[in-house]
Amino acid sequence: MTIYLSNYQTFNSTQELNHHVRQHEKEHSEELTASQREVLRFIARYSVKYAGAAHLKTSTIATGVDKSERTIRRILRRLESLEIIERVSTLRKKSGGSGANIIVILPFAAPRMSDREVTEKASEQTDKAKNRQKETFTKREEPSYTNDTLNTPLALKNSLPCRIYEAISPFFDGKDLYRTVGTLYKAKASVDSSIQAEDHTEYIDTFLSCVRRYKEGKIRNLQSYLYASWKKVSRMIKLKEMAHIYL
């Protein structure tokens, strides 16, 4: 199983892993109990070789922190609900039953927008899109791609696949749009940069699902959740491609 852990790695180094763990603890300082912190740090210690990913059994964690397996399952559910970790189910090759989970420590990202702000952004961008349709441009008005304009919606529109831009742009403007697109390509590149996002509708479906959950108050850190979700989509696409090759 360890040969697959590199596909679930979320950080580039142990230092980066430890930094994000500390940020998670700081963000949830009033929510995490001492036992939950202990379990998180135990997982982090086992996530060094493939920074952010570990193949751990509940019983292993329970023994390591001297808690019951029931308590560990409860703590893992809590860490998952806070979007600190993600659990990936595995299957035993011989029996076909469920194996030990791969536990992924998610990157920390500070909250950017409230639910109300997301809704307002969507409405604002819809109005702007309608206004842009009314504008006309002469050949002399071609955009200049300087460093200042690379972060603008127009520059991104001309450089991004149409389907990706049309899905994301109604919800963000300027630097937030640029940051979200960067999150997509960073997540994709962490698995395989050769994957063409525009060829897989799963990326758009996942984005819309994340935004919907964010507006419903089920997600605290949108960018972090998008990164983890898009990376998961990329892993699924890559595994499907690998399976097809060996069929």
N, C-alpha and C positions, 0 to 999 in steps of 0.2 A: 504493500500500500504506500510505503514511503516514496516510491518512484513517482506517484501521482501528486504528492503534496506540493510540488513546485507549481502546479496549476492553481493551487489555492492560496499561495503565498500573497500576502497583502502589503508587505513592507520590504524595503531594500536592505535593511540591516537590523541588527539587534538593537542598536541605539534608537532607530526610528520606531521600532516596536515598543520599546520601553517608554518613549516619549508619548506615544498615543495611549498607552495604558494609563500613564499618569494623568493625561488630559481627560480620559474617561472618568477616572476617580475624582478628579477635581470638579468636573461638570456635575457628577452625581454624588457629591460629598454628603448630602443630607438624605440620600435615598439608599445608598449601599451600606449594608451591615458589615461588621468585621469579618464574618464568615464569608460573605460574598466577595469581599476584597481578597481574602485569602485564596479562594478558589480561582479568581481571575488571575492572580499572580502565579498560582501553581500552573495554570494553563499557559501563561506567558513563558514560564521557565521551560516548558516542553515544546515551545513554538520557536526555538532559536534557530535550528538548522534550516527550516523553511519559514523565515520570519513571518509570524502571524498565523501559521497553520500547524495543527497537531492532531495526531491520530490517537485519541484517548478513550478508554473505556470508563464508564461511570465508576466501576469498582476500583480502577487505578486511582482516580481522583479521590474517592472516598478514603482509600488507604493512605494516600499521601497527605491528606489534611485531617485525618482521624475523625471523619464524619460518616454517618450512615449513607447508604446509596440513595435512600429516599430523600434525605436532605440535599444531597448533591443534585438530584434531578430537579428539585424545587429551585435550587440556586441557579442552575443552568437556564431554566425557564425564565427566571427573573432577569438574568444577564441578557438573554435574547430579547426580552420585551423592551429592555432599555437600549437595544441596538448596539450593544457592546460586543456581542459575539453572534455568530451564525453557526448552526449545526447542519452538517451535510450527512445524510444517511448513506450508508454503504451496504453492500451485499456480500455475503460469504460466497466464494467461488464454488466450493464443493457442495455445501448444503443449500445454498440459495437463500438462506435466512438473513435477517438483519445482522450486520456486523457493528463494530465500534464506530461511533460518529467521528467524522473529521470536524474539529472545532476550529473555526476561523475567527480571529480577533479583528473586528472591523475598524477601519480608519476613523479617527475622530474628526468631526467638522463642527465648528460653532454654528448655532442656529442662525439662519440668515433672514428668514421672513416669517411672519405670522400667517395663519390661515387667511385672514382678511386681506393681507397684502398680496398673497398669491391670487386671490379672486380679483382684486383690483388691477393687478398687473395684466391678467388675462383680458379683462374688459378694456383696459387702456390700450393694449396691443391690438385688439380687434378693431378699435376705432382708428388707430394709426394705420393699420393695414388698409382700411377702407379709404382713408385720405390719400395714401400712396397710390392707390389705383387711379385716382383722379389726376395725379401729377403726370406731366409729360416731360421728356428729356430729349435734348438735342444731342447730336453726336459729340459736340464740344463739351458736354457735361459728363463725360466718363469719369468714374471715381478714381481718385489718386490713392494708391495703396501705400500710404506712409504708416509709420508705427502708430500714429494717433488714430488712423482710420481702421486699423485692423480689428479694433474692439467694437466697431459699429455694426449694427444689424445689416446694413447694406453691404459692407465688406464681407461679412460672413455669408450672406445670401449668395454672393457671387462665387464663393469658394467652397461652399458645402453642397452635398447632394440635396436636391430639391426636397425629397421626402423627409429627410432629417431636419432641414431648416423649417419646413412648414409645420412639423410636429412640435418643435421646441420654441420657436420664436414668439408664439402668442402669449407665452407665460413669462418671458424675460425680456429685458432690454439692456443694451450697452454691455457693461462689464459682466453683469449677471448672466447674460446670454453667452458671452464668450467663455465664462467660467464653466457653465454647464456643458457646453460643447467640448471643452477641454477635459471635463470629467468623463465624458463618454469615450473619448479617444484614449485617455489614460487607462481606463478600465479595460478597454479592448486590447490595447497594446501590452498590458500586463499578462495577457494570455497568448495572443498572437496578433501582431500588428497587421498581418496580411489579410485578416478578415475584413470583408467589405460590409460595413454596417448597413449601407443602403440596400444590400441584397437580402437582408434578414428583417422581416417585419417585427420580430421579437423585440428588437431594440426600442421601437416606437411603442409597441404595446406595453412594454415594461415601464417606459417613461410615463405614459398616461396613467398607468396603474399606481405608480409611486406618487404622482401629483395628486391623484384622487385620494389616496390614503393620507397624504400630508394635509389636505384640506379638511379631512375628517378628523384630524387630530391624532391619527395613529402613528405618525412619524414625527420625530423631533428634529432630526438633522437631515434635511432633504438631500444635500450634496453627498453626504456620507452614505445615505441609503441608496442613492442613484449609483454611486460608484460600486457598492457591493452588489447591487442587483444587475447592473450591466456587466460586471465581471462574471457573475454567475451565468448570465446568458451567453457570454463569450466562451466559457468553459463547456457549456452544453453543446454549442455549435462545434467547437473543436473536437469534443468527444464523438459527436455524430460523424464528423469528417473522418476521424481516425477509424471508427467502426466501419465506415463505408469502404475505406482503403483495404481493410483486412478481410472483407467479406469475399 
